[in-house]
Amino acid sequence: MKKLLMIVLAAFAFAGCGKDDEKQGVDPVTYNVTVSSNNTSHGTVTPTDVQTDETGTTFAITATPEDGYKFVNWTCTGEGTQVASAASESTTATIGTSDGTITANFAEIEPNLATPTAPYILYWDGERMQVGAWGVVTQSNIMFTKFGSAVAFTVTSNEDTWDAGDVKFDPMGASYEDYEDIPCWNGDSNEDGYISSVNYHTLANVRAGCGDICKLAGLTKADIDAGVFDNESFRLPTDAENMADYGSGTEFVGSRGEPGPGVRIGSDDSTFLPAVGLRTTSGTTLVVYSNGYYWSSRPSSAPNGYHLLFHTIVLPSYNNTARSGFAVRCVPQ
């Protein structure tokens, strides 16, 4: 009897093995997931071929924005289709229990400009360059730059000497232990003769530390790395515009306080420019609260640049070495 029982059990066991083998021959259920861009002119994705596999299978996905655009997020359709990190350009995706899609969403990068107030003096708001009027702009946050440079720094007092930490904006991400290392216009030919020109203010030049600093207000290094180099809102004035705006009728306000010392046209404080001094070619701060120097966009020779100069008199079209550090007023494009 025991032998008979063992034979019967063995028969059932062999029958069971045979049934499993048949199941193993059945194709597994798979689903298709397509990865795409919301706009192929704004950015691309990998992989580009349809991913076909079983539920729970993971694979790598990558989104690459084009110049001037940024990656926003991934969005999915399909039951159970998901990504590990919706905000990451490179992450992993998981196939769900139905066919699905995964879309990389890109958007145009726009400058983060504060609501500007005339006369559009360039200053540092703690995160990026902005333009505004004296009051919001102070001696401690007003921005200075060399002529034709895309690197901007601060000036704090008459006794201030150069410190690498004074640099607040730099599209190259360099460290300037020596003031002389900050780039400026070097006399290269410029077809229409102005720093604001599209022949000079190019993405390549900005990434090399040169350009119209006013066109970079509201931008960050990350924006420039992504290919955005013009806020399309502001530019440096020409020396002719300086002469028109701060020529005849300009008043020098000599007393310290509000809003002086500085210059304005009559009693209109919306034109007021403060006397915030300069940095010399060695980086030393001079004549704070007595003289004002504001670059224009017009190169001179040597190389020099034209600028607005005032102390007790106003010289709206003067020129000086491009290696000096002057303040900047901007005008609408």
C-alpha positions in Angstrom: 0.0 0.0 0.0 2.8 2.4 0.9 4.5 1.7 -2.4 1.3 2.3 -4.3 0.8 5.7 -2.5 4.3 6.8 -3.4 3.8 5.9 -7.0 0.6 7.9 -7.2 2.3 11.0 -5.5 5.2 10.7 -7.9 2.8 10.7 -10.8 1.1 13.9 -9.6 4.5 15.5 -9.1 5.6 14.8 -12.6 2.3 16.1 -13.9 2.8 19.3 -12.0 6.3 19.9 -13.4 5.0 19.4 -16.9 2.3 22.1 -16.4 4.9 24.7 -15.1 7.0 24.1 -18.2 4.1 24.9 -20.4 3.5 28.2 -18.4 7.1 29.1 -18.9 6.6 29.0 -22.6 4.0 31.7 -22.6 5.3 35.2 -23.6 5.2 37.7 -20.7 2.8 40.7 -20.8 4.7 43.9 -21.9 3.8 47.5 -22.4 5.1 50.3 -24.5 6.3 53.7 -23.1 7.2 56.6 -25.4 9.6 59.4 -24.2 9.3 62.7 -26.0 9.9 66.5 -25.7 7.0 69.0 -25.5 8.9 71.0 -28.2 11.9 69.6 -30.0 13.2 73.1 -30.8 13.3 73.8 -27.0 15.0 70.5 -25.9 15.7 66.9 -26.7 15.3 63.6 -24.9 16.8 60.1 -24.7 15.9 57.4 -25.3 14.2 58.3 -28.6 12.9 54.7 -29.3 9.8 53.2 -27.8 10.6 51.2 -24.6 8.8 47.8 -24.5 9.1 45.7 -21.4 7.2 44.2 -18.4 5.6 46.1 -15.6 8.1 47.3 -13.0 11.0 47.5 -15.5 13.1 50.7 -15.1 15.2 52.6 -17.6 17.2 55.8 -17.7 15.8 59.0 -19.3 17.6 62.3 -20.0 16.3 65.8 -21.0 18.7 68.3 -22.7 17.5 71.9 -23.1 18.6 74.0 -26.1 20.3 77.4 -25.7 17.8 79.9 -24.2 15.6 77.2 -22.7 15.4 75.4 -19.4 14.1 72.0 -18.3 10.9 72.3 -16.2 9.8 68.7 -15.4 8.6 65.3 -16.6 5.0 64.4 -16.9 3.5 60.9 -17.5 0.4 59.2 -18.8 -0.6 55.6 -18.5 -1.5 53.5 -15.5 1.5 53.2 -13.2 4.0 54.9 -15.6 6.2 57.0 -13.4 9.6 58.8 -13.1 11.8 58.7 -10.0 12.4 62.5 -9.9 10.1 64.7 -12.0 12.3 67.8 -11.5 15.6 66.1 -12.6 17.0 66.3 -16.1 18.5 62.8 -15.7 16.5 60.2 -13.8 14.9 56.8 -14.2 11.4 55.8 -15.4 9.3 52.7 -14.5 6.9 50.9 -16.8 3.4 50.6 -15.4 0.4 48.3 -16.1 -0.6 49.9 -19.4 1.0 51.7 -22.4 2.2 55.1 -21.4 4.1 58.3 -22.4 6.7 60.4 -20.6 7.1 64.0 -21.7 10.0 66.4 -20.9 8.7 69.9 -20.6 10.9 72.8 -21.5 10.4 76.6 -21.2 12.1 79.8 -22.4 14.4 81.4 -19.8 13.3 84.9 -19.1 15.3 87.5 -17.1 14.1 88.0 -13.5 14.0 91.9 -13.6 12.6 93.7 -10.7 10.2 96.6 -11.5 12.8 99.2 -12.6 12.7 102.8 -11.6 14.5 105.6 -13.5 17.3 106.6 -13.9 18.1 102.8 -14.1 21.3 102.6 -12.0 22.8 99.1 -12.0 22.9 97.5 -8.5 23.1 94.1 -6.8 20.0 92.9 -5.0 21.8 90.0 -3.3 21.1 87.4 -6.0 21.4 89.2 -9.4 21.9 92.6 -11.0 18.9 94.9 -11.2 18.3 98.5 -12.3 16.7 101.2 -10.2 16.9 104.6 -8.6 19.1 105.9 -5.8 17.5 104.9 -2.5 17.0 101.3 -3.5 20.5 101.7 -4.9 23.0 102.5 -2.2 26.8 102.9 -1.9 27.1 99.3 -0.7 25.1 97.7 -3.5 25.8 99.9 -6.6 27.6 97.9 -9.3 30.8 98.9 -11.0 32.5 97.5 -14.1 35.4 98.0 -16.4 34.6 99.3 -19.9 33.2 96.6 -22.1 33.3 94.0 -19.3 30.6 91.5 -18.3 32.1 91.2 -14.8 30.6 93.6 -12.1 31.7 94.4 -8.6 31.0 96.7 -5.7 32.7 99.7 -4.2 32.1 100.5 -0.5 34.3 103.3 0.8 37.1 105.7 0.1 39.4 103.4 2.0 38.3 100.3 0.1 41.0 98.2 -1.5 40.4 95.3 -3.9 39.1 92.0 -2.6 38.0 89.1 -4.8 34.8 89.0 -2.8 33.8 92.3 -4.3 32.9 90.6 -7.6 29.2 89.9 -7.5 28.5 89.0 -11.1 30.7 86.9 -13.4 29.5 84.8 -16.3 32.8 82.8 -16.2 32.7 81.9 -12.5 36.4 82.9 -12.0 38.2 84.1 -8.9 39.8 87.5 -9.3 42.5 87.8 -6.6 44.0 90.6 -8.7 41.8 93.4 -10.0 43.9 93.6 -13.1 42.7 90.1 -14.1 39.1 91.3 -14.7 38.6 91.5 -18.5 37.7 94.8 -20.3 37.5 96.0 -23.9 40.9 95.5 -25.4 40.6 97.6 -28.6 39.4 94.8 -30.9 37.5 96.1 -33.9 33.8 96.6 -33.5 31.9 97.2 -36.7 29.5 99.9 -35.6 31.7 101.2 -32.8 29.6 100.5 -29.7 29.8 98.0 -26.8 26.0 97.5 -27.1 26.4 96.3 -30.7 25.4 92.7 -31.6 28.9 92.5 -33.1 30.4 92.9 -29.6 27.6 91.7 -27.2 27.6 88.1 -28.4 27.1 84.9 -26.3 30.7 83.9 -26.9 32.0 87.3 -25.7 29.8 87.3 -22.7 30.9 83.8 -21.7 34.5 85.1 -22.0 33.7 88.0 -19.7 33.0 90.8 -22.1 29.8 92.6 -23.3 27.2 95.3 -22.5 26.6 94.9 -18.7 23.2 96.5 -18.9 21.9 93.7 -21.1 22.8 91.2 -18.4 20.6 92.8 -15.7 18.1 90.2 -14.3 20.2 87.3 -15.5 22.4 84.8 -13.6 25.4 82.8 -14.6 23.1 79.7 -15.0 21.0 81.7 -17.5 24.1 82.6 -19.5 25.3 79.0 -19.4 21.9 78.1 -20.8 22.5 80.5 -23.7 20.6 83.7 -22.5 22.7 86.8 -22.8 20.3 89.7 -23.5 17.4 90.8 -21.2 16.0 92.7 -24.2 15.1 95.5 -21.8 18.2 97.6 -21.1 21.6 98.7 -22.7 24.4 101.1 -22.0 23.7 104.6 -23.2 25.8 106.2 -26.0 27.9 109.2 -25.1 25.4 111.2 -27.3 22.6 110.1 -25.0 24.7 111.1 -21.9 25.2 114.5 -23.5 21.5 114.9 -24.3 20.4 113.8 -20.8 23.1 115.4 -18.6 24.2 118.3 -20.6 22.8 121.8 -20.4 20.6 122.3 -17.4 22.2 119.6 -15.2 22.6 120.6 -11.6 25.3 119.4 -9.3 24.0 118.7 -5.8 27.0 119.3 -3.6 25.6 118.7 -0.1 25.7 115.2 1.4 22.3 113.8 2.3 19.2 113.2 0.2 19.7 113.0 -2.6 23.2 114.5 -2.9 26.0 114.7 -3.7 25.5 114.0 -7.4 23.8 115.4 -10.4 20.2 115.8 -11.6 18.3 117.8 -14.2 16.7 120.6 -12.4 14.6 119.3 -9.5 13.7 116.0 -11.1 15.1 113.3 -8.8 14.2 110.6 -11.4 17.3 111.8 -13.2 19.6 111.8 -10.1 22.9 110.1 -10.3 25.0 109.8 -7.1 28.7 110.6 -6.8 29.9 107.2 -5.9 33.5 107.4 -6.9 35.5 104.9 -8.9 38.1 102.1 -8.8 41.5 102.9 -10.2 43.4 100.6 -12.5 44.9 98.9 -9.5 41.5 98.4 -7.8 41.8 101.2 -5.1 38.6 103.1 -4.4 38.8 106.9 -4.8 36.6 110.1 -4.6 33.5 108.5 -3.2 30.9 111.1 -2.3 32.6 113.7 -4.4 32.9 112.5 -8.1 30.7 110.4 -10.3 31.8 108.3 -13.3 29.2 106.4 -15.5 30.2 104.5 -18.6 28.7 105.0 -22.0 28.8 102.3 -24.8 31.2 104.1 -27.1 34.8 103.0 -27.2 37.6 105.5 -27.6 41.2 104.7 -28.4 44.2 103.2 -26.5 41.7 101.4 -25.4 39.6 103.9 -23.6 35.9 104.4 -23.2 33.7 107.4 -23.1 31.8 108.2 -19.9 29.8 110.8 -18.0 32.0 112.6 -15.4 30.9 115.0 -12.8 32.2 116.7 -9.6 31.5 120.4 -9.4 31.1 120.5 -13.1 29.5 118.0 -15.5 31.4 116.5 -18.5 28.9 114.2 -20.2 31.3 112.9 -22.8 34.8 112.3 -21.3 37.1 109.4 -21.9 39.3 107.3 -19.7 41.1 104.0 -19.6 38.9 100.9 -20.0 40.7 99.4 -17.0 39.0 101.8 -14.5 36.0 100.6 -12.6 33.0 103.0 -13.1 29.3 102.9 -12.2 26.7 102.2 -14.8 23.4 103.8 -15.7 21.3 101.9 -18.2 18.7 103.1 -20.8 15.8 101.1 -22.3 16.5 99.2 -25.4 
